[in-house]
Amino acid sequence: MKKKQKKEDSIFCTGKKCPCSMKKTLADIFPNHLPNCLTDIEYDSIQSKITSEEELGYIYARVFNTDPTYNEKRYNQLKRIAKEYK
């Protein structure tokens, strides 16, 4: 008899599955941008102190569907999104 594997719900996007509640929360915070959800790897990169500005720029570009340039304002927006995942 096979044991059923327990599915663990994640607050992070897994590619095809994106939790609608988080997407709605992010849309409420940034109504003019309508950001995409973070992946767990992106979340860890934002929290890390050693992530390069170039990598943060690419994360920002994917989340906000924009160019991958980096500046302090964009980093603060990423930190604000990461704060919602805590």
Long-range contacts (C-beta under 8 A, 24 or more apart in sequence): 10-40, 11-85, 12-37, 12-38, 12-39, 12-40, 12-43, 12-85, 13-37, 13-38, 13-39, 14-39, 22-84, 22-85, 25-84, 26-81, 26-84, 29-80, 29-81, 29-84, 30-64, 30-77, 33-64, 35-63, 35-64, 35-81, 36-62, 36-63, 36-64, 36-65, 37-63, 38-63, 38-81, 38-82, 38-85, 43-82, 43-85, 46-78, 46-79, 46-81, 46-82, 47-82
